[in-house]
Amino acid sequence: MSWGLSYASSYNSFTFASCTLLVILLLLGSSSQSCNGLGTFGFDIHHRFSDTVKAILGADGLPEKGSVEYYAAMARRDRIIQGRHLAASNNQQSPLTFANGNNTLTDPSLSFLYYAYVSVGTPSLSFLVALDTGSGLFWLPCDCQKNIAVGCNTYTYLSSGEEINLNIYSPSASSTSEKAPCNISTLCDQNQCLSASSDCAYTYDYGGGSSNSGILVEDVLHLITDDNQLKAVEAQITFGCAQNLVEDMVNGLLGLGFDDLSVPSIIARKGLGSNSFSMCFGPDHEHGRITFGDGGSLDQKETPFTIMQSLPYYMIGLTQITVGSSSSKLELSAIFDSGTSLTILSDPAYTFITESFASQVQERPSSYQLGSFNLGYCYDSSNLNFPKINLTLKGGGEYFVIDPILPMVTNQGGYLYCLGISKGGDSDYNIIGQNFMTSYRIVFNREKMVIGWKASDCGYSLSQSPPAPVDNSNSPRQSFPFSPPLAVWSPGNNYHTPITPLFNQSPELKSFTCALMMLIISFFVIV
């Protein structure tokens, strides 16, 4: 056993040293070569255990040719190469996103929820839908001109004043629309399923007493691969043709919960992608990303989640809360919910966080009523030394709340900086709202039953400084705590941009181009 450990150490040292030296030799050699015109660039390839390499590097730590150690090293290398080939030929599916791109946006006029443009039907129409991990039904405003319905708007305004036109879905206007059978879901009202041709009438209830109702239909959701190829993918999905709408939703809602009818569930069930998705919440509080089939990265932190019976929530466990210098081992459960704008906590977690926070801020707090949310810990200055909040989740992962402070504008035109936590009732669930997800890429891996997180700017080259407060005191709309978008986001603004050549054709760069290509090739040869 000790022999195996000793050999592995010396072998790894040799591997690193040999790779490093060979790369340096290649780089030096490439500097004296020319790739202009029809010139050539070449080098000899030698096995790492060959006599030539031994003569250059020395034989210390190298296994003797023909020995057990030699063949063990060769077998190890073969396993690595074989694994690489298997991974490349595994036909692993590309992640997917909406046909209009993986961009998401939020705005004070959009109830401070993240939205994305989705394309549905034939011919396709785009809809600006809210993204909600706390529910499981996708629905669109449907045939509103034929019904008295709340929220069937044909336009809306961003807080910047930009007008956005909104579409209304109609099954009769789409050649790929079909009626969903009455046995497709337990949502269907069986009292109205009198025959095979009956409509599947449904009512979907949300927290807070709101609901959505209509009939279920089937149609095509237009997707693309979330890679450089942008390959079109069509998913036949079931969704709500809604005629009684949730008032706050501008143009529909896409549930991302664990229901059978949620879009992630349908994508996985149809074999279009893995049963996982990610949402990224940008540091500017305005932009983000969404990707289906994204299982996350190896360096992300993770915590297991559970699914409550008959509810689509992603429920995680907390084991400790730290606020600045104060810490408490509180055991509680909480829901990760992108459809809730602020974080809602019940006692004892709420009292511990807020009192610990206030005791470490050298200013007396005031309160601010934000719609149905009461923010009880607000301060006049943003220059105070606010304590950091850290949540320890089950499994030991540390979840640092990157930006818990919400800048607000009072009715008098002054500024307040509020701790973005509202107190829930004794019977309410603890909710990690999307304000606590800011600057993170959150992965909802439903195959592994874990939530992963990793700090991210979501690929936007924007300032990560706290946004300036927005003065909505003269607006009839409800005031929400973040600035308007830096640029208006509209359908077709896809995240992906055309790939530009890495090098141009100037003679001065040809030599460097060839050298770099050789270095890349040599890396795969010597590994």
N, C-alpha and C positions, 0 to 999 in steps of 0.2 A: 504493500500500500504506500509506504513512504517512497518507494522507488518511483511509483507512478506520479506522485506529486512533484518530486524533484525533476523528473524528465519533462513533465508538462511545463514547468517553469522555465527551464532552459530552452525548450523548443519555442515557447512563445516569445522569449527574448530574442532568439535568432530570427524568428519570423518578422518581428518589428524592425530589427536592425537591417535585415537583408532587404526588406521592402523599401526602407528609407534610403539605403545606399544606392540601390538600383534606380530609384526615382531620381536621385541627385545625378548619377552618371548619365542617365538619359537626358536630363535637362541640360547638362553641360555639353553633351554631344550635339544636342539639337541646336545650340547656339551657333555652332560652326557650320551648320548645313543650310542649304538654300532649297526652297521649294518653288522658286519662280519658274514660270514657263513649264517645260516638260521635264524639269529636273526631278530627281528621285530622292527619297529619304528612306533609309532602312536601318535595321539593326538586327543582330543575331539574338535568338531566343535560346536560353539555356535553362534546364531544369534546376530548381533551387538546390537539389542535392547532387548536381553534376560535379565532375572534377573541376570544370572551368570556374564554377561559382565558388567551390571550396578554395580554389587557388586565390581567388580575389578576396573572399571574406574570411578565410581561415576555417578550420574544421571544428573549432571549439563549440561544443553543444550540439553538433550535428550527429544524427544517428549514422552508424556505420552501414554502408550499403550491404544488403542481404541479411541484416540483423532483424530480430523481432521488432525492435524500436523503429527501424526503417520502414517495415511494412505497416506497422501501426500508424506511423505518420502519414504514409501514402493512403491508407484506408480512411484516415480522418479527412484528408484533403478530398478524396473521392466522395465522401458523404456530403461535404460542403458543396462541391460542384453539383452533385446529383440533386441536392435540396434546392439549389438555385435554379436548375433546369426544371424541376418539378413545379416550383413556384411560378416560373415563367410560362409553363404550359398548362397551368391549372385552370385556364379560362376563367379566372376570377372576374366577376362582373364589375363594370365600372360603376361608381356612384352616380346617382341621378339627381337632377334638380328640375325646376320648372322651365318650360320652353322659353320664357322671357328672361331667364337667368336666375342665379342663386342669390341675387340681392334681396335684402329685406330693408324696410324703413319704418321709422316711427316718427310721430309728430304730435305736438300738443293738440292739434285739432282731431287727431285719430285716437283719442282716449288713452294716449300713452301706451298703446299696444304695438307690437311689431306686425307689419303687414307685408304681403308679397303679391305680385301679379301672377295669376294662374290663367292658363288658356284651356278652355273646355269647348267641346262640340265640334261640329263640321257644318259650315265653316267655323273656325275657332273664334271665340270671343274672349277677351281678357277681363278678369275680375280682380279687384283689389280686396283681398280677404285677410282677416286677422288670423294670426297663427297662435293656436291655443293648445298647450300640452295638457291642460286640465279638462279637456272634453274629447269626445271621440267621433263626432259627426261632422262631415263636410257638408255645408249647405250654401246655396246661392239664392238671391232674390229671384222669384220666378213668376212670370206672367202677371206682374204687378198691375198692369193696365186693366186687368180683368177682375181685380180684387181690391178691396179696401185694405191696405196693408201698411204697417208702420215701417219706415226705413227704406222704402223702395225709391231711393234717390237716383237721379240721372247725372248728378254732378256733386262735387264737394270741393271745399277749399282747404288748402294747407295754411298753416299759420303765417306763412310768407305772403299769402294772398293769391298764390297760384291756384288756378281752377283745374280740377281733374274731372274729366268725363267718366261716367260709370255706366256699365252695361247691365241689362236685365236678361236673365236666361229664360228661354222659352223652348220647351221640348219640341214643339211643332216646327221651330226654325232650324233645328239641327237634324241632319240626315242620319246621324249615328245615335240619336237618342232613342231609348227604349224604356218601356214601363218596367219597373222592378216587380218581380213576383211577390205575392203576399207572404210567402214562407221564407223570404230572404233574411228576415231579421225579427227578433222579438220586439223591435220597435213598432212593427206593423200592428195596427189596431184590428184584432181578429174579429171584432164585432162588425167591421166594415168589409171584411174579406169574404164576401158572399159567393164569389166564383173565382175561377182561375184568371179571369180578365179584370178583376176588381183592382182598384188602386190600393197601393200600400200607404194608407194614411198613418202619419206618425205625429207624436208630440215629444220633444226632447227638452227636458228640464235642466236648468242651470242653477248654480248657487245664487242666492240673493232673491229667489222667487221668479226670475225671468224664465221664459221658455220660447221654443221655436216649433212651429208646426207646418205641415204641408204634406206632400207625397214623395216617396222615394222613387228616383229614376236612375237609369244607367246611361252613361255616355263616356266619351273619350277624354281623358286628361292628358294633355300634351306635355311630354317631358323631354329632356335631353340628357345625355351623359355629361357629368360634371368633370370633364377633362378637356384636352385640347381638340378632340375630335368632334365634340358637340353633336353626337349621333342622335337622331330623333328616335324617341321611344313613345309609343302610345299605350296607355293603360286604361282598360275598360273598368270604370269605377262605379260604385253606387253612392249617391249623395242625395241630399234633401233639396227638392224643388219647393222652396220655402215661400209660404204665403202669409204667414204671421211671423214677423221678424223680431229679432232682438234689436232694440232701438239704437244701442251704442255701436253696433257693427255697421260700418259704412257700406260694404258691398259683399257681405258674406263672411263666413268663418270656416276655417279649416282645422278640424279637430285632429290633434296628434297623439291622442291618448291610446289606451290599449284595447279599445273596442274593435270588433271584427270589421266594422265599416270605416275605420280611420284609414287615411291614405297610406301611412307606413305599413299597416296590417295588410292592405290589399296588395301593395307592391311586393311584400315578402311572400304572400300566399300565391301570387301569380308567378313567382320565380324571377321577377325582374330585378331584384336586389336583395341584399341581406336585410334581416329584420333589425335594423338600427338606423338612426338618423342623428344629425347634429344641427344645433343652432348656435350661431355666434352672435354675441351682443357687443357691438362696437363701443369703444371708449368715448366716442363723441355723443352717445345717447341718441343717435339718429340713424345709423346704418348697421346692417348685420348680414348674415349669410344663413342659408338653409341647404342641407344636402341629405339625400336619402341614400341608405346603404353605406353610410359612413360609420365604421366601427371604432373610430378614434385612433390615437397614436400610442406607441409603446410607453412613452414617457408621461402620459396623462395620469392623474390620480383618479381613483375609483372608489365608489361605495355601493353596496348592494341596495336594490330597491325592491319593494314588495307591491303587489297589486291588491287593492281592497276588493272584496267580493262585490260584483255588480257595479263597481266604480272604476273609471279608467285612470285613476291618479297614479303618479309615480311617487311613492311614499318612501322616504329615506329616514334613517335614524341618526340622531345627534347624541354624542356622549359627553361633550364638554363645550362650554362657551367661554371665550376670553375677550375681555374688553380692556384694552390698555394693560394696566398692571393688575386687574382683577380677573379671577378665574373661578368657574363653578362647574362641578361635574353634574350637569343636568341631563337626565335621560329623557328624550322626547322624540316624537315622530313629526315629520314635516313633509309637505307636498312641494315638489318642484313644479311651479306653474307659470309658464310664460304668459298665460292669459290673465294674470293678476299683476297690476302695475306696481304695487308696493308690497312690501313684506308685512305679513300679519302674524303676530305672535300672541299667544295667551300666556297667562301666568303659570308658572313662576318665571318663564324665560323672558317675558316682556319686562317685568319689573327689574329683574337682575340686569338686563342690558341697559335699560334707560337710566336707572339710578346709578349704575357704575359709570355710564357715559357722562352723566351730568356732574358727578362728583369729581371728574377729572378735567372739566372745562371751566375755565375761570370767568364765567359769565352766567347770569341767571337766565334760564330758558323761558321762552314764551310758547304759546300754542298757535296752531294754524289749522283751519278746517279746509280740507281739500276734498270737496264733494262729500262722499260718505266716509272718507278717511280723516281721522283726527290725528294730526301730527303734534305731539305734546312737547317736543324738545327741539325748539327752533332758536337760532341765535342771530344777532344783528351783524356779525362780522364773519367773513370767511377766513380771516387770518388767525383764528384761534387754533390752538394745538389740539385738534380732535383726536381722541384715542382710536386706535385701530381695533377692528372687530374680527375675530377669528373663530370659526366654527370647526370643531373636531367631529368628523362624521364616522359612522361605524366602519371599521376596518382601519382606523387610525389616520385617514387622510385629513390634511389640514386645508380648510376652505377659507381663504382670506377674502373678506369682503372688501373689494378694491375701492369702491366709491359709494359709501352709505349715505352721503350728504346730498340733499336735494335743494338747489337754489330756488327760492320762491319770490314772488312779487306780491306785496300786500295791497289792499284796496287804497291805501294812502300813498302808494308809489314807492314805498320803501322796500328794502331787500331783507329777506330772512333766509337762513341756511339751516335746514331741518334734517334731523335724523329720520331716514326714510322707513320708519317702522310704525305701524298702527296696532293698537291693542285689539285683540279678538276676544269674543265672549268665551265663557267656560266650555260651551259645547262646540265651538268653532275649531276647525283644523288649523294647525300652524302651517303657514304658507311661505315658502321662499319665493318671493315675487321676482319679476324680471329685473327690478332695480338692483337686486343683489347678484344678478348674473352678469352685470356690466363688465366688459373687458375679459370675458371668458368665452371659450368654445365649449359648450355643454353637449355631451354625447349621451343619447338615450339608447343604450345597447340592450335591446329586448331579447337578444339571443343569450347573452351572458347574464342578463338581469342585473345590470349595473348602470349607474350614472357616472360618466367620466367628465373631468374638467381640466382645462389647461388655459393659462392666461394667453390672450390673443388680441391683436388689434383688428382681426377679421380681414386683413389684407388691404385696409384702407390707409393711405398715407395722410392722415389727418392729425391735427393736434390732439394730444391726450390730456390737455389741461381741462379743468372743470368748466362746463359751459356757463355762459352768462345767463342770468335770469331773464325771463321773458315777461314783459308787461302786457298782460291781457285784461287789464282793469277796464278798458273801454270796449271790450269785445263781449258779445252776448254769449259766447261759448264759455264752457267751464275752463278755468285756468289750470294748466298742468306745468310741471316743473322743469321743462327743458327748452332750450333754444330751438328755433326753426332750423330746418336742414340748411347746410351750406350750399347745396345745389338741389334743385327739384329733381327727384328720381321718377322716372316714367317708364312705361313698358318698352322693352327693347334695349334698355341700358344694361347689357349683359356684363357679368363679371369678367368673362373671358375676352381677351383682345387678340388680334392676329399676331402670330409668332413672327418676330423679326429675326433676320439672320444674325447669328452670334458674332460673325466677323464679316467685314466687307471684303472687296476684292483688291484692295490696295496692295502693291508689292511689299510695302513695309511690314504688313501684318501676315503675309503668307507664311513666312518662316515660323512665326509664333503659332499660327493656326496649326501647322503640321506638327510642331513640337507638342502642342497640347493634345492633339489627337493621339499621338504616339504614347504620351503619358497615360491617357485614359485607357488605351488598349493594353499597355503594359501592366496596369493595375490589375486587370482581370486575368492576365496571363500568369502573374506571379503569385496571386492569392491561392 
